[in-house]
Amino acid sequence: MLTIELLNSCAQFAAFDQHGRSTLRAPGLYALARMKANAKDLNHFVQAYDAQLQASPAWQAWPAGEAWSFALGQASAWPQYRDMFFQWLAYEGVGMLPQALPRLTLSCGAAGFDGLLRTAYAVESRHHRELADALAMWACCWQERVPLPAAPAGAGSSALHALRQLPRIANKEGDWTQAMHQAANTASLRRAAGALRTGPDTLEELADLAAQAYACSGNPAAQALLTSADAMRRILPFMDEPDIALRSYWQDFAATVAVAGLQNGKAPAPLPWPELLRQARASRDVRTITLVDCCHLSAQAYARDGWWHSAATRAIQVATG
């Protein structure tokens, strides 16, 4: 059972671990609890995961009178952002999300989509301190984007067709997250991605395509696309203008595909969901845990297993070697 004490303890840790990776302790715990993990599983997860984490820096007060967006993209501002978002939540509760999310979702892919992912789990947990920390992580990793142009008259609505028209952009950085940021602002990418008319069915199509890409490749970039698509589905109801956020998400999705060099192989035969959930509960890898959880949620939300079943199976196979 997930206790308030376990969620409270997440505040002890910095936004990034000892290797510079995003801290996803709370999403891992919440996903395990949703999969009916027992106290032993939860404790074993934190014992293994906490060894990789760093202690949180000292809390810092937000500079009085400063607009909340003035320090976007500054990693050193995380202690101040967590104070500012916590105070904002204390005054307005989750009613502040329609004010904060439009700016943040202009950079959905920040930290490899981990700001989006952690925020989606934090919203569900209804834990204001964790939500403040998640929003703070997203804010301090935020990257400037040149928005996509409006889709031209007569533009198609098939994301698959649009993805096939994307330029392939060389990943000179060796890091797909940074290469994606650069690609998202590239004129050729913006022109090609801008030709898609995003609409009510776009996110489901992107979620299914991401699941297919991961099921057939095990590629880490495809994994991020898969979990972020489900995270996006979960936070859209908290936005006043979800269409704008969806178009921003599509821009970073397309940029990731353009640089990731995804190669489709053969998808594994799906294991039964009860077995997948059992193995995920026993896992100590936060990426495996959240991916299986997101796959299971997507299958339920869209009332079909689609590629999510095979993708969850791939994640378990990768985790178990």
N, C-alpha and C positions, 0 to 999 in steps of 0.2 A: 504494500500500500504506500502511495506517495504521500508523505507528510509535509506539513508546512515547514517543519524544521529542515527537511532536506532541500526544499526550495529556498528557504532563507539562507542556507549555507552557500548557495551559489554566489552570493555577493562577496564572498571572501576572495574570489579569483579575478584576475585581470581579464581583459577582453581577448587576449591572445596567449597561447601557451608558450612553452620554452622554445618551440621551433617556429614561432610566428604564425601558427595556425589559429583559426578562430576557436574560441572557447564555446563549446556547444553542450555543456554539462546539463543545463536545464532542459533543452530539447531532448537529450538522451533520456533523462529521467521521466519526462512527461510521456515520451513515446513508449518507454518500457511499461509505465503504469497503464497506458491505454491497452497494451498487449497483455495485461493481467499479470505482470511480473510480481513476484512476492518480495517480501522484505529482504530475503537472502540475495536474490538476483540484483535488487537495487543497490544493496550495500557492496556486493562484489563489483558492480560496475563502477561505483564512485571510488572504491579503493584502487582499482586499476587505472581509472581515468585521471584521478586527482594527482597522481605521480607525475603527469605531463604538464600540469598547470603552473601558473605563476601567481603569487599573492597579489591581491589588488593594491594599486597605489592608494595613497591617502586621499580621502574625499576632499574635493575642492569646490568652493562656492562659485556659482555662475557669476560673471562680472555684471554688476548692477547696471541696468539700462541698455545692455547689448541685445540686439535682435538675435533670436535663437539660431539663425542660419549663418552668423558671421564667422564661425569657426569650422564650417563644414569642410571635411577632408583633412583636418588636422588630427593626426593620430594622438598627439600629446594632449588633446582637449577632452579625452574620454572621461577623466575624473570630474571635469566641470560639466560635461554634457549629462552625466548620470545624475548630478545634482539638479540641473535645470529640468530634465524630463521628470524626475521624481516629484519636484515641486509642482510642475504642470499637472501631473496625474493626481496629485493630492488635491488640487483645486477643482479639476474638471473630470477626473476619471477617464475612462476610455473615450469620452466625448471629445477629447483633444486629438484623437487619431485623424479625423477628417481634416484637421488643420496641419498636422505634421506629415502625414503620409504622402500628400501630393508632391511635396518637395523631395522627400526621400526617394520616392519611386521614380524620379527622374534619373536615378542611378541604381536601378534594380540589381545590377550585377556587381555592386560594390562588395569587395572581399569574396569574390567568387560566388555571389548570391547569398552569402552566409548572414548578412544583415537582415535580408528579407526572411530567410529561414528561421533565424532565432526570434525575430519579431512575431512571426506567425504562431510559433509555439507559445511565446510569452503572452500573447493576446488570449489564447485558449486557457492558459494556466490561471488567468485572473490574478496574477501576482504582480503588484505594482512595482516592486523593487526590481524584479527580473525584467519586466517590460521596460522600465527606465534604462536598465543596463543594455538591453537588446537594441533599443532605439539609439542609445548613445554609441554603441558599436557601429551601427549603420551610418550614423552621422559622421563619425570621425574617419570612416573609410570612404565617404562619399566622393564621387568623381564627376567632374563637369561633363555634360553631354550636349552635343548639338542635336536638338530634337529632329526626328524624321519629318520630312515634308508631308503634307496631307496627300492621301492617295488620290491619283488623278481620276477624272471621270471615266467610268467603265473599267476601273481596276478590278482584278479578280480577288476572290476571298479564300483561295486555297493556299494555306501556309506551306504545304509540301511543294507546290509549284514554285512559290516564291523562294523557298530554300534552294531549289535546284538552279535558280537563276543567280544566286549570290556569287560574287567573286571569291575565289580562294585566296586568302591573305596569309602570307608567310609568317610564321611565328618565330621572329628573330630573337625574342626575349627568352625562349625556352620555358616560359611561364604563361599558360593560357589565360590566366586572369588578367595580367597586365596587357597581353596582346589583345585580348577582347576589348579592353578599355580603348586602346588605340584604334582598333578596327571599327568600334562603334561610332567614332567621329570621322571616319574616312568617307570621302565624298562618294566613292563608288559603292560602298556598302550602304550608305544612307539612301542613295538613289535606288538601288535594287530592293532594299527592304521597304522603302517608302511606297513601292508599287503595290503592296498588299493592302487591301481594304480589311482592316481588323473589325471584328464584330462579335456577336454573342457566342459563336461556335469556335472562335479562334483559340481560346485557352484550352479547351478540351482537345482540339487537334494537336496543339503544341505538346500537351501533356502526353498524349498517346505516341507522338513521334519521338519524344525524349525517352519514353519507356522502351520503345523499339530500339533506339540507338544504343541504350545501355544494355538491354538484353542481348543484343547481337555483338557487343564489343567489350563491355566492362570498362569503357573509357571513363576516367574521372570527370572530364568535362560533361559527358552525357549524364553522369550521376548527378552533377550539380543542376543541370537543366531539369532533370526528372523531379528532384525534391523541391526545386524552386517553383516549378509549375503548380505543384500542389499547395505550396505556401502561398502563392499568389491567389489561388482560388479561395483560400481561407481568409485573406485580409481584404479582398475586394469589397465585401459587404460593409466595411467600415469606411468606405470612401464615397464622397459626394459625386465625384466624376471618375468612375471606374474605367471609362473608355480611354481617357488620357493615360491612366496608369498602365492599362493593358498595352497601349501602343509603345510606351517606354519599355515595358518588359519585352515586347517583341523585338525591339531594337537590340537589346543586349542578348537575347536568345539568338538572333540571327548573327550577331557579331561573334558569339561563341562558336557557332557552327562553322563560320567562315575561317576560324583560326585553328580549330581543334583537330582537323584531319581525321574525322570519324570514319571508320572502316567497318562495314557490316560483315559479321560472320554468321554462324549458326546459333540461334537462340536455344537455350537449354529446355528440355521438357519440364514443364512446371511441376513443382512439388505441391502437395495439398496445402492450402492455407494454414490449417492447424499446425502442420509440421514446420512451415516457414516461420510462423509466430513463435513456436517453441524454440527453434534454433536462434531466432533473433533475441528472445528473452535471455538466452544463455550467452549471448555475445558480449564482449567488452569493448567492441569497436563502435564508436558513436555514429560513424557514417553508415555502417551496416544497419544499425538499429533505426536510424531516422529514415533511411531509404525504404526498408521493409514497411515501416509505419506509413510513409507517404504513399507507397504503392497500394497498400491495403485500403487507405482512405480514398484514394482515387478510384479504385475499383468499386467501392461502395457508393461514392458520390455520383459516378457516371453509370452505375447499375450494370457493369460488365467488367469482366476480367481484363479484356483488351491485352495489351502488351505488359501491363503492370504485373501480372502473375509471373510471367517469364523473367521480368526484370528483378523481381524480388528473389526469385530462384538464383539468378546470376549473382546477386549480392551475397547470398549465403554461400554459394560455391566459391566466390572470390575470398570470402572471409575464412573459410575452412581449408583453403588450399586445394 
